[in-house]
């Protein structure tokens, strides 16, 4: 038969192409900025379609609990609005005026302090491009969201880590350590997350008040605040404080992770320069239409939030009953668990074979050997329980 030689020929051609690509990269890399040459790539979650191929399962047969996505999907108005999109061929409003006006009303702030981005991730990167000169310092509080350190590295900044206390102290922040680091390193930015990802802990008001006294711009990421039981966001305080920035997202509460819509409130002296530096058409027509449609149904958003908070309690009990998992209390839409007596990666892979996707951690030390499980629907929790029993 002819297929083995043909396959060998294709492999040989592929090797030659790869060799030429490596040679070209070696020659061309001299043009790359020096700090980018040493940049470690960010490790994102594997997309649904790729997961389907890897696991040999249809997407609808995969229980995806690895990325803190909202399993209920957006309000029905979103699909209707996207289906009736009138002007996809026209560039979007570069100022996202309609969405900023709706957000200003919902958040109780002036639209002048609001900026919308292609996810809050874009705003994190944009802020660093505006604020950091090469070598400038940010304070990071691991374990926390990885994009803060990643974007700092992309922008040639320096990350000074002030680790949180361990799980025995609820992953609370080391306020004294942060104060000492600010005095020593003179950072420009301090990133705080409440509830924190990946442990779900909430930043106490008194700690935030202490940190707001420091001579540093504080970025408070409230991506998961809707699930926390906190009565009020701090976003209304941005206009009266010189050093507070608050970030929010549509990915979690509104189930628009695929649309990439985030927003932030920035002090007057900062937002002007954010506008100067941002890409003009950063939020697509579809993304703005989807976000506005989601905001039009607050009852749906509230109902879904309450379902997830309720299911979080059920999930916690399921994880607690598992003999090799020790879950930590969470105020977000996920639960971090210590894996006892087994390898966390082995547990993750075993669950994947059963069609259940969770995230595992090898660093930092305080969460090495942990897995994080997103809160799903009750039927997904039941499937997880079945899989945990099986493995």
Secondary structure, 3 states (H helix, E strand, C coil): CCHHHHHHHHHHHHHHHHHHHHHHHHHHHHHCCHHHHCCCCCCCCCCHHHHHHHHCCCHHHCEECCCCCCCCCCCHHHHHHHHCCCCCCCCCCCCCHHHHHHHHHHHCCCHHHEEEECHHHHHHHHHHHHHCCCCCEEEECCCCCCHHHHHHHHCCCEEEECCCCCHHHCCCCCHHHHHHHHHHHCCCEEEEECCCCCCCCCCCHHHHHHHCCCCCEEEEECCCHHHCCCCCCHHHHHHHCCCEEEEEECCCCCCCCCCCCEEEECCHHHHHHHHHHCCCCCCCHHHHHHHHHHHCCHHHHHHHHHHHHHHHHHHHHHHHHCCCEEECCCCCCEEEEEECCCCHHHHHHHHHHCCEECEEECCCHHHCCEEEEECCCHHHHHHHHHHHHHC
